[in-house]
Amino acid sequence: MKVLLGLGGTDESIRALEETVERAEAVGDDLEIAILEKPEASRSREEMRAEAERIVEEAGLDAAVRDLEGDPGPALVDRAERAGFDQVVIGGGTETPMGKIRLGPITEFVLLNASMTVKLIR
């Protein structure tokens, strides 16, 4: 399966990275990692790139790591559609005090607009 993982600098993104790399290692997914522009994130793009490259290298995978420019949600969906990905993976979603999921704007955009399967890792 051809999988595009979007990383936005959050703890959820790191969890999504680890789980997606683990799956790619186990089943042979063709993985590309897209570093998203998210200035309010706790980690910079450079930190996310270094973390992604380290995890991919440790797993022995050959996965491309690229920066995506522009509005993160549309940029991720556009990349996935233009390159023919089968699945987009994103980390996100927090729980409200009532136990319901709250989605951020990037996650919501991707879930509502991607034409392929979207996997949300919380």
Sequence and secondary structure as in RCSB ss.txt:
>XXXX:A:sequence
MKVLLGLGGTDESIRALEETVERAEAVGDDLEIAILEKPEASRSREEMRAEAERIVEEAGLDAAVRDLEGDPGPA
LVDRAERAGFDQVVIGGGTETPMGKIRLGPITEFVLLNASMTVKLIR
>XXXX:A:secstr
 EEEEEE SSHHHHHHHHHHHHHHHHH  EEEEEE   TTSSS HHHHHHHHHHHHHHHT   EEEE  SSHHHH
HHHHHHHTT SEEEEE  EE TTS EE  HHHHHHHHH SSEEEEE 
